[in-house]
């Protein structure tokens, strides 16, 4: 019995030791989206031979201890097709499991980036728009932001902004306007950090996707920089466990010549007749008799020669008639404009092993403008590497980007513009001399041949000025992420961005600019009748050197855990520091020669200038300016999900700066957001099969904005060469003290509804309210303080709007047809502002004139009352027709203004149709803008008399000329002398305001793709064509004006059509 017991015990021990001897192996892997390569956090991995289940962490990684053997794994993730794998343990390396999104759930699985975290869109409570690389690649062009036009709700490209310096307008607006004088531009983020460099340095081919953050829940994490919305740009990276892949993309674009007849302009015949009329009235007599010898037009010179008996009436009339047949625009078109040609080439190599991924690309862009000798070149290089170290616990990521931009602007599109009848070649085919600055008869004899040639020949000038801007841009990113424990990692990130620019304008010694400058400062000695030059012979070189660098550092923890497929928690928090330094210096060199150098001059002595003995000093154009910004921030964000149908989010951030406040509590501002989402269609009570997805979102929060021109401290500007009345240097007060200066804040409430109808329609509808508070504005102060007005936190704005996006899968067979309709409505108004315009005229013409209760950019006018029997314009003033021009223009009662409507569209969007038939694709995008107005150009007789011929010829032809014409025309009679107040009065009347509604065929994209086969070695080859700026389909105005480009007295023209042909392939 004892022996039997001992044998049983020994056998049992052997079995135990045998089992213990089986070696356990750690199976590691990662689950990612097959298309976007984004990690799938919370994916469920089941061992089919046991009850063992594991969940991927926040980066999609998992690991499990298994004995040696064969196992069957099943991987599942919401809205993705499940995947089963049969594998042997141990494995030679980590697994990479790629799941494919189910076709009916593509929207739900989109992963958006805030710059701080990546989050699945189906778990988001905020308002995001994701634009992937396929949609970005649909357009062709060197500027990445241009590719966003017409592809996102709430994003408006405002093309008729005028001067952004005076209007403080941004060409891009996200959900309207929420600031007056502060920074109006959206925040641009590149690879997780704010980007302040030149956007033209970014190669669009290097961009993986772009996320637009539109509400507080999405953007408030960016705090005091997010008040105008955020555009997050993510660059491409390599993919783990993927063989090397070489891709190439090349295209050429040809643009049509511009339409120089677009801008209204007086015809040559009418211009000549007007000059004859003015000559007979004696308008030019003061100029003829002036010692300034101011230039006269060729026609006036002929009229004067006839009056002085130097030219017969017949000869004068014959020569003048010849000018009537000449159109300057023909010469401009022939000699100064051409077809635009652009070429773009990009080569990229990407791939990776199981622990290392890489991406390397190089690009070359050359854009030759439709203005001769105007162009842009870019050479770009981008390198990205990611390493998995320490058994995948440590991730090292680093990126280097470099771009060299060169812009040339030597064209002369306005050559000869003051005269509509100029020929650029003379009768002998030589470059013609055009009257400029001074009368030809005077400059030909002045100095007795001892001065430089003072004639101006536009055709020669093309080769005599070299205006070039060269810029080097660098961007370095480095990131370390360490997995501390399961679900928790710590990330340290750094970005360095630098730019060095050199802008040189080299006026050749034979250029008109240089010859004119040298002649003006040439001194005449009456005693010995000699001329001496204070400005030496040689060229003139203007230089502007600019340097910019920024350092961004961030430390952030990330926690993500999914518990029993019921709870999901994402936490992040951290601190960051930002340093920005900018410097600019300008200088001028005289007597410049690239080989022999330049000359030193006397810049302080005031001398008499030729030809009119005015006083002046030689300008040295020396200036230096610099500024720096220091920002420190702390931030936190939490997302909580319950049962895959309830989502809660919250963010908190505090920014501090060296710009704001005196007290510590005023240097920073806390900004926050909260959000919630409820996927109603997952509730047991939900039985609406026709609407398989119904999700409600709600968010509220505060974002911030900054006005970099202001400071809490006193600031002044000074010029070492400027002196006051007492011949002493002085400074100007630029910024009065303001110890209570604060950040602007924008409160946004967003309500969203996401839904699907059957398997065909996917849609999102959002309503939002925006309230701008503590906005920078102007207010009146006691003049005894030293200033009459003061800029501070005194204004408020209010806005609201709707965004609607509908995608319809119309056909999904051999022929696929998908439609995407984008519709946005936005409205904003100034809700509080104490400093009102002082006169009716200033309210109408001010570049930016806030009036309470109306949009910041509004069109106001004087109510039109028609012409009287004398052909004079009238408006309604105090309820009665009036033509008291000065009284009306200078009136202070704003009740006499008529609000016509907003300047910017209130309704805008696009309709894009995408077709695919076998290997062919076709896509057309139609954009539209409604609900806005523009002020069309009015004829100004004063400007016409002064030589500005860019006035509407049709209006001049239709002007009032006899009694009774007031019944058939709205154009006043020509009066002499010109009455400036009358011109302003007429220009400000409502008769010139028109609706800006339009529908535009923006572009068409076509492609043909060949896949790899036995006969074709490339993995994918696509030939494509792209047509852009195809034209307006419909517009509300009948005057022929494109509301995106309203003429205003200069030569302007819409962007011409362009045609691109390209080839891209992948090995």
Order of alpha helices (4+ residues) and beta strands (2+ residues): alpha-beta-beta-beta-beta-beta-beta-beta-beta-beta-beta-alpha-beta-alpha-beta-beta-beta-beta-alpha-beta-beta-alpha-alpha-alpha-alpha-alpha-beta-beta-beta-beta-alpha-alpha-beta-beta-alpha-beta-beta-beta-beta-beta-beta-beta-beta-beta-alpha-beta-beta-beta-beta-beta-beta-beta-beta-alpha-beta-beta-beta-beta-alpha-beta-beta-beta-beta-alpha-alpha-alpha-beta-beta-beta-beta
